[in-house]
């Protein structure tokens, strides 16, 4: 008896299961395709010897300045046809449009085949469209069906001559067809245009007028957010951020990540590259990159046609919007409007100061049409994960970052990383591929030097920032400011409008805001304020102003020191500004008397504890403030966001409050450079930096600025009774004073053993722990002599001295 049931199996004690045989390969295989091609050629050219015909499933043609490759084996599911180039005796004979069996031939099939044939050089004289049952053979030059009296090689020769006389109008029509929604060639063409634009924007590390560097593109979390937004229902995705935050790089990353996508093709558009609006820029790109001469009206029609197709989406990645010019805004409104379908998406790189102008009306209470159609993705400084990726990419270029750099806020700014890498890659030593460079774990005053190099004295931005700096100086001297304003100004360069008007012209402020270098806001005290978006540059200008005023005050060194420290204490980056101001002071002909340094040393940091009557405030990452007040009963009242909580003082027992850090923080940066102090009578008192390091290194707490990012702010510490809180060596160099000790030992290692003996004699655990960290870093020096010396000092001198003190690790 015949059994029609599916076979059944049982093994390993498992229950029986039905096994159904299923064909897994449903699409035509390559062997199937080859068989169909040969059959089609025999059908179309039965009078030609089979051996005289060859075919290529891949072929390419010039599209303007770019070469577009067609892979005939990739059969579009929507078009259900393959594109093949047929060769006869070494010359192109025909483009074969091979449709699947049973699918009817359409005029679109013929148009695509003719378009391919007319773009090729030399041009094949024929186009063959077939599904295996029906076959149409067309003349390339006329588009008409080829019906020779008798098919022969002589007839083919006549046809080839005619194909060489193709009119320019027919060629333009071919380009239009291939760029249309009925063809997928437009995706390759758009990507080729994007690649040309990106190549023009890519240069060497030191070419700062080119925003991109070949082989260096930090993967950003904002890119993933933007790509998800592009797949959503919103027509516009806005990538917003501060100037130099890396917004253009996000658009570049989107374009490159979608370079092989079947869902979308990205056209990268520099908004200001052709003048006028976005439509004009797109028309210019199509002409320059693809040789497709189209008017703005043609471009609008093309975009409209593409936006309503059923296939992949066209994404316009629009960079450099800057100020919201009327023509740009109108183009964005139009391209996201009803005339265009949902297969056209826009992703815009916009300074965050411009975002509000695009998305909200003048009152700020109602979204504009752009705002209703847009999803906003905010680009901030590098997160911990992004910085790790950046560090790995730098290492690919033989550039490492010393241990401790993970905790440096300045390394979370992409343009600073590039600036440092530019110095490394242009150094003569970098040409030796066996060598690698190591970036310092902190920048200190080098941060301001980078800003000065990026914006030289001739820069209009720097000139305007000088006016902002003068206004900040006036703000910090105003004792009438309310607490919320004071607290915010210690973390961010923020200036009240009513102060700013006396120091900088209104038109300059407007330009700074429109170009994204400043941002309008309202502070917690409801004052209209302007926030500087390049804190490094403003800090640089603050240092210059402080240097000039300090020079005028230096005849009374003690008073000058008190004034100087108080001013710096009220500023963001105050320690770096203070140190740079002292260097600038010398640069403008001033001097630093030892009496001034001694006065600063007499202002050491101190530890405080919670006690009745104390009141203090702290700001929260991302905005907001907490106010603390300690009652007579020891209870701590904490108020923030309209909520009041009462906590027991014991809840704060594990932490200390640190005060008056600023003076020693400034000196910590200063001591990293050899300098000579002057005595009261004007004579030179000898080098001052070794003595400063010995004194500052004894600070019983971490001498570093607080950071808003939690992963940067928190460091591993050892809390030792009687000795204070000490940074763990596993963190590397995270304090400016430790970096200064490192530089001192590196620079003067042959002459510092007396200094080391003196430091050991101090029996200061914080000082020895900092020296220990510096020496550990030096054991990894590329200078073998220095590395061996550091190892010897650790083993024979500093190590034993540390072990004689309370252990840091149990």
N, C-alpha and C positions, 0 to 999 in steps of 0.2 A: 504494500500500500504506500502511496506517495505521501510524504509528510510535508505539509505547507507551513508548518509553524517555524518560527525563528529558533535557532539552536539555543540550547540551555547548557550552562556549565556550572560546576560546583567544585570549589577547591578550598584547602586550608580551613575546613570547617565553617566557611562562610555560607550564608543562605544562598539559594539559587537566585540568579538574576537573568532577566531577558537581555540578550545582546542583539542589537539591531545593526546591520551593516549600513553605513551611511557614506555617501560620496562627499569628501571634504573639499575637493577642488571643483568649485563651481564656475570660476572665470576661465577663459581660454588660456591654456598654457603657451609657453613660447613655441613649442613644437606645433601646436594647433595654429598659431599665428603664421609660422613659416609655411605650413601647408596651404593655408588660405591665400597667402601672398602669391605662391607659385601658381595656384589654380587661377587666381585673378589675372596674372600676367599672361597665362596661356589663353585665357578667354579674350583679353584685350588685344593681344598681339600674336595671333596664331601664325602669322606669316614671317615672324622673326625666329631665327634659330634660338632655342632655349638657352644654349650656352652663351649667347651674346648679351643676355640680360643679367644684370646684377641689381641688388637693391640694398639700400641703407635705411635702417630703422632709426638712425640718428643723423640729423643734418642741421646745419646752422646757416644763418644769413645775417647780414649787417642791417641793423636798425638804427639809423643815424650813426652815432659814434660807438654804439654798443653792438656786440654780437649776441644774438639770441639762438639758443639751441633748442631743437625740437626732438623729443624722444617719442618716436612712433609706437613704442611698445607700451607706453602709458596711455591706456584707452580711457577716455573720460566716460564715467558712468552716465552722465547726462547726454553727451553727444554720441556715445556708442560707436566711435569710429577711431581708426588708427591712421596716422599720417606717415607715408613711406615715400622715399625718393628712389626712382628707378633710373638705372644707368645702362646705356647701350653703347658698347664699344668705347667705354671710358668717358662718354659725354652724358650729361643729364638728359634723359628722355621725357620723364613724366613725374608728376606728383600723383601718387596713388592715395585716394581717400577710400579706405577699406572699411565699410560699415558691417555691422553684425548681420548675419543671415536673418532674413525675415523682417528687417527694419527698412522702411521705405526710404528712397532717396528724396532729398529736399533741396530747394535752391540754396539753402545755407551751406550744405555740403560742397556744392560747386563753388560758391563764393570763397569759402575758406581755402579750397584747393588752388583756385586761381590766385588768391592773395599770396599763398606760399610761393607758387611758381614765379610770380612777378617780382618777388623780393630776392630770389636766388640769382647768383651770377656765377657762371653763365646760366641763362634761363632755360629750363626745360620747355620744349614747345607744346607739351600736352599735359592735360589734367585728366586723370581717370577716376571716376566715381563709380563704385560698384558695391553691391551687397551679396554678390555671388550668383544672383539670379538676373538682376538688371544691371546694365553697364552703360555709362555715358562717357564719351571721350570728347573733351573740349579743347579748343585752340587757346593757348595761353594769351596770345596777343589780342584776340578778338572776343574771347569769352563765348564764341559760338561753337556749336557741336561740329566736330571734325568729320566730314563726309567726303573723303577723297574718292575719285572715280575708281581707283584701284590702290589699296594700301600697299606701299612699297617704300624702300629706303630712299628712293628719289623724292617721293612725296614728303618724307620726313625731312629731307634736306631743305626743301622749299619752306617748310614750316619753321625750321630753325632760323632761317634768314628773317622770316616775318617776326619771330619772337624777339629778335634783336632790335626791332624798331618800335618797341612798346612806348606808347605816349606817356609823358610825365603825369598827365591827369589820371591815367590808369594806375600808375604807381601810387599816387596819392590815395586813390580809392582802395588799393590793396592795403596800405597802411591803416586807413580808417577801418577796414573790415577786421584786420587782425587786432586792432585796439578796441574793437566792439565787444559787447556782451556775448556774442555768439562764438567767440574764440577765447581760448585760455592763454593765448600768446600775450595778451595784455598784462598778465601777472608777471611773466618774465621781463617784459619791457619796463613795467613800473619798478620792479626790483633792480633792473639794470640802471635805471635813472637814479634810484635811491643810492645805489652803490657809487655812482659817479659823484653825487653830492657829498656823501660821507667821505669819499676819498679826498675831495677838495678841502674838507674840513679837518683832515687828519694830518698831523705833522710830527716833528720830533719833540722830545720832552721839553726842550727849551723854547719851542716856537709857541709862545703863549697866545698869539693871535689865531692859532688853530685850536679849537676846543678839545680835539681828540688826539690821543696817542695810539699808534698802532700797537696792538698786543696788550693794551691796558684799558680795560672796561670793567669797573667794579660792579658786580651783580647787586642790584638794589631791591629791597623789599617793595618799594614803591612801583617798580616795574611789574611785579607780579600782580599788585593791586590794579594797576592800569590795564593790564591784559585781561584781567577778570572783568573789569568795567566795560571793556570793548565788546565782550561777549554778551553783555547785558542789554537792557532795553534803552538805556540812555544813548542819545546820538553823539554827545560830546563828553570827552574825558579831559579834565584839566589837571595837569601835573604842576602844582604850585610849590614855590620855595623861595628862599632868599637868593640874592645874586651870588653866583659862583657855587651854588649848592649842588650842581650836577644835573639840572633838569634836562639839558640837551643830551647828556649821556643816557638818561632814561629813555628818551625818544630813540636814540641810536640803538639801545639794547632791545627795545620793542621791535625795531625794524630788522635787526639781525636775528632775533629769536623767531621771527615769523618768516624768515627767508625761504623756508621749505614747506610752509604751511599750505594745506589745501583749503583752509577756511578764509584766509585773508591775504592780501598783498598790501604792503605799506609804501606809500610815496612820501619821502622826506622832503619837506618844503621849508626853506628859509624865508620867513615872511617878508624880510626887508631886502631880499637879494635882487629883486627886479623893479622895485618902486611900486607905488600903487598898492593894491590889495592882494588878497590871497589868490583870487582867480587869475590875476595878471602873473603872479609868481608861478602858478601851475602851468600856464600857457608857455612861459619862458622855459621852464624845465622840459616840457614836451618838445619844444623846438631845439634846445641846446643838446639835450641828452639823446633824443630819439630822432631828430631831424624831421619831426612832424610839425609843420608850420600851421598853426591854428590860431584863430582869433579868440578873444575872450568869449564871444558868443558861442563859438564852436566848443570851447572848453566847457562852458556851462552845459551845453547839450550833451557832450560826452559824459560829464559827471552825472547828469540826470539819467542818461541811458544806463550807465553802470550801476547806479543806485537802485534801479528797479529790476535788475536781473535776478534770476533764481540761484545763481552760483555764489562764488566767494565774495567776501566784502572787500571794498576798496577803503583803506584807512589813510587819511591824510594826517601825517605827523608834522605839525606846524610849530616850528621853532622860532625863537627870537621875537615874540610878539611885543615885548616891552610896553611902552605906553599904548593904551587902547585907542589907536587912531580910528577915526570914523569909518574910513573905507575898510579897515580890517574888521571892525565890529560888524559892519553891515554884511560883509562877505560871510562871516561866521553865522550870523543870523540867517542869511539866505541858504547856505549849504546845509544847515540843520533844519530847514523849514519844510513846508508841505510839498514844494516842487520836487524834492528829492526823496527817494525811498530809503528804507532802513539798511540797505547794503552799502551805504556811504556813511562812514564814521569819521569823527575828528578827534585827535588827541593833541592837546595844546600844551606847550611849555610856557608857563607864565610866572613872572615874579609875583609873590603873594600880595604885594601892594596893588597889583593890577587886577587880581582876581575879583575883588569886591566891585571894582568899576565895571567889570564885564558882567557880573552876575546879579548885582543889586542896582536898584534905581537910585536917583540922587538923594532921596531921603533915607536910604538904607533900610527901608521897611518892607520893600516888595521886590521879589525876584524878577529880573528881566527875562525875556524869552530865552536868552542863553542860559541864565541861571536855572530855569525850569527844565532845560534839556540836558543839563550837565551833571556829572558826578565829579567831585573834587578829590584828588589824591594829593596828600601833603608830603613833600620831601624834606626831611630834616637832616641833621648831621648823621654820620655813620653810626649805626647801631653796633653792638658788640659783635654780632654775627657778620655784619657787613665789613667791619674793620678786620676781622680775621681773614675774610676772603681777600681784602685789599692787601693785607700783609703777605698772603701766599702769592698773590700776583706780583708784588714787588720782588719777592724772592725769586720768582721766575726770571727776573731781570738782574739777578745777583745783588739785590738790595735788601738787607735785613733790617730789623728794628731791635734795638737792645731791650733786654728784659726790663719791664717797667713801662714800656711804651703803650701797653694796653690800657694804662690808667691815665694817659695824657689826653686832655680834652682837645688840644690843638691837632692831634692826629686824626680826629674824627671829621676834619674838614678836607674834602677831596683836593681842593686846589693847593692846599699846603703840602699834601703828599706829593703832588706833581712837581711843585716848586723845588722840594728837596731832592726828588729824583732827577730833576734837570741838572742840579749841581753835580750829582754823582756821575751821571752818564756823560757829561761834558768834560769831566776831569781826565787828564792824560792817562792816569793809572787804570781807568775803566777799560781801556783798550786791551788790557791783559785779561783774557777770558778765564784765567785761572784764579783771578782775584774777585772778592766780593766786598761790598761796602756795608757798613753798619750805621744806621741813623741813630742819633742820641735818643734816650728815652723821654726826654723833655726838651722843649725849645727855649723857654725863658725869653730873653731879649731877642733871640734869633727870630721869634715870631713876628716882632715888629719890623725887623730888618726885611723879612719876606714881604710884608705889606708895603714897605717903602720901595722895594724893588718892583713890585707889581704895579704900583702907582707912583711914578716919579714926580719930581717937582713941577713938571709941566702939565700934569694931569688936572683937568677941571674938577674931577671928583675930589682929588686931594685938596685943592684950593677951597672947595665948599666945606670939606670936612674940617679944615682949619677954623672956619667960622663956627661950626658945630662945637669944636673943642673949646673955643672961647666962651660959648654959651654954657657948656658943662662946667667950666671953671666958676662961672658966676652962680650956677645952680648950687654947687657944693658949698659955696660960701654963704648961702642964704639960710640963716638959722630959723626962719619963719616957716619953712616947709613942714607939712604934716608928716606924721610917722610913716604912713603908707608910701608916700612919695619918696622919702629918704630911703626906705628899705628897698624899693624897686630900683632906685638909682645906684645902689651898691652892687646890683647884680647885672643891670642892663644899662647901656648908654641911652638914657631917656631924658628928653629936654622938654620942659613945658613951653607951649607956644608963646606964652606971654613973656618968657625970658628970651626965647629964640629971636623974636622980632628985632631986638636991639643989636644983634650980632651978625645976622645974615639976611640978605635981601629975600623978599617973599618969592621972587621968581626963581631964585636958586633953590629954595626949599621945595618949590613946586617941581622943579626939574629932578631933584633928588628922589622925590616921591614917585614921580612918573616913571623914572628909570629903575626903580626898585632899590636904590641905595639908601632910602629912608622909608619909614612906614608911619602912617598916622594911627593914633590910638587914643584911648582915654584911660587914665590910670584909676586906681582904686579911690582916689580923692576927687574923681570926676573932673580932673583937669584935662584939657586937650593937650596931647603930647606928641612928639616926634621921636621915633626910635631909630638909631643908627644901625644899619644892617651889616656893616663891616666893622665889627668891634676892634679888630686888629689895627685897621687903618686909623680909627679915631684914637685908639690908645697911643699910636705913634705920634699923632699930632698933640695929644695931651702932654706927652713927654717933652716935646719941644717947648711948649708954653711953660711948663713947670721949670725947665732948665733956665729959661730966661729970667723968670721971677726969682728963682732961688739964687741966681748970681747976684741980684740986687740986694738980697737979704743976708748974704753970707758973712758980712762983717760982724754980725752977731750970731755966731755959730750955734749956740745952744737954742736960741729962739728960732733960728732958721730950721733946725732939726725938728723941733716940736711942730712948727707950722707945716713942714714938708710931710711928716708922717701922718698928721691929721688929714691933710688933703688926700694923700694916697689911700688912706683907710676908707674914704668915702667913695672910691672909684672901683668899678669892675676892672679886673686885671691890675689892681693897684700896685701889687708888688713888682710886676714886670714894668709898669709905667715908671715907678720910682727908680728902679735900677737903670732903665734907659735914660731917664732924666739926668742921672748923675754922669752917665757917659756923655750925654749931649752937653752937659755943663762944661766938661773939659773941652769938648769940641768947639765951643764958642768962646774959649779963652778963659774960662773960670777954673777954679781949683777946689779941691776937697780937703779942708784942713782936718787934722786928726781930732781936733776938738769936736767937730761936727760928727765924725764917726763915733767918737766916745759917747756923745750925747745920745745917739741912736742906740748904742749898746746898752745904755742905762734905761731903755724902754723894752725890757724882755717880755715875751709872752707869759701869761700867767693862767693858772688853773683856778676856776671858781666852782662853787657848788650851790645847789638850791638853798635859799635861805628866806625867811619871812621878809616881806616888803619888796622882794625882787620882781621886776617886770621886764620882759623881753619879748621879742617877736621873731618869727622865722617865716620865710617864704616857702612855698611848696612847688615842686617841679610841675611845670605846665600852668602855673598861675595860682593865685590864692595865697592866703596868709593865715598863720596861726598866731594868736596873742596869748602870752602866758603871764599870769600874775600869781604870786605866792602869798597866801594869806597868813595872818598871825598864828593860825593853828597848824601851819605847815601844809595845808591843802593847796594843790595847784589847780587854778582855774584856767582851762584851755578853751579858747573861743575861736571859731573859724567857720565861715560859711553860714553864719546865723545860728550856729549850734554851740551851746555851752556845756562843757563837761568838767566835772570836778574829780581830780585824781589825787591819790596819796603821794606824798613826796618820796615814799619808798620805791615807787614805780620808776624814779629817775636815779636810783642809787647806783646803778651800774654804769652810768655815764658821767662825764665831766663836761663842764662848760669852759671853753677856752676864750681868752680875751687878749687884746693888745698884741696880736700876731704880726702886725704889719711891719714894724720897724725891722725885726729880725728876718722877716721874709725878704724885704728889700735887700738887706745886707747879704742874705744867702745867695742871691743872684749876683751881686756885686763881687763877692769873694771868689767867684768862679773865674775871674780874670785877674792877672797880675796887675797890681797898681801900687803906687807909692803915695803915701799920705804926707801932708805938709804940716809942720809944727806951727805954733802960734806966731813965731817970729819969721815965718816964711821959708825956713830951711826944710829940706827933705828929711822926713823921719824914717825912711826905709820902707821896705815892702810891708803892706798892711794886710794882704789877703791871708797869709798863714795864721796870723793871730786871730783874725775874724773867724776862720774856719774852726779853730780850737774852741772859741767861745760859743759860737752859734750851734756847733755840733752837739753841745750839751743840753739843748732844749729837750725837756722831758715830755714832748708830745710830737705828733707828726706835723711838720712845718709845710703844709700844702694847702692850696685853695680848695674850698668845698666845690663840688660839681653837681649840676642838676641831674646828670645821668647816674642812676644808682650803681650800675656796674663799674663806673669810674670812681665814684665817691667812696665806696667801701673798700678798705684794704685790710689785710690780715695784720693784727697788732698783738703784741705781748704786753700785758698789764702787770708790771712788777712793782710790788709795794716798796716805797722808798726810792724808786728810780723812774717812775712814770710809765708812759705808754710808748712802746718802741715798735717800729715797723719791722715785720718779719722779713728775713733775707729772701724768702721765696717770692716776694713781690717784685724783687729787683729794685731799680732806682726809681722811686716815685716822689722824692722830695728834692727841691732845688739845692738844698745844702749838701745832700749826698752826691748829687751830680757835680757840684763844685769841688767837693773832696776828690771825686773821681778824676776830674780834669787836672786838679793840682798834682795828684800822685802820678798821673800819666805824663804830665809836662815836666815835673821836677823830681822824678823817682830816684835819680842818682844823688839828690841832695836833701832828701826829706827824712832821713832816719832820725836825726835829732828831733825833728817835729813829731815823728811817731813816738819817740821816747817820752816827749813832753805830754802828748795826748794820753799815753798809757799811764803816766804818773798822775793824771787828773782822776783816775779811777771812776770815770763817768761811763756808766753802761750805755746811755744813749749815744755818746760820742764814739765809743769803741764799736758799737753795733753798726753805725753809719760807715765807719772806716772799713769794717769787715765786709759790708755789702759792696763798697767801692772796689776793694781788693778782689773780691770774688768776680766782679765784672772784668777786672783787668786780667785775670787768669785766662780769659777768652780772647785777649787782644791778638790781633794779627802780627804784632811785633813780638817775636819769640823771647827777646831779651826782657821786655816789660812783663810778659806773661810769667816767665820764670821768676823774676824778681817778686812779683805779687804773690806767687805761690810760696816763695821762701818767707816773705813777711807774715803770711797767714800761719804758716807752720811754726815759725820760730819766735814770732814776736806778738802779733795781735791775737792769734788763736789762744795761746797760753794765758794772756792777760784777760781775755773774755771768760775763759773757763774758771778764773779765780773769782769771778763775780757771779751773782745769781744766774742760774741757767735760764735761757730763753725757751728751750725745748726740753720738756720733761723726759 
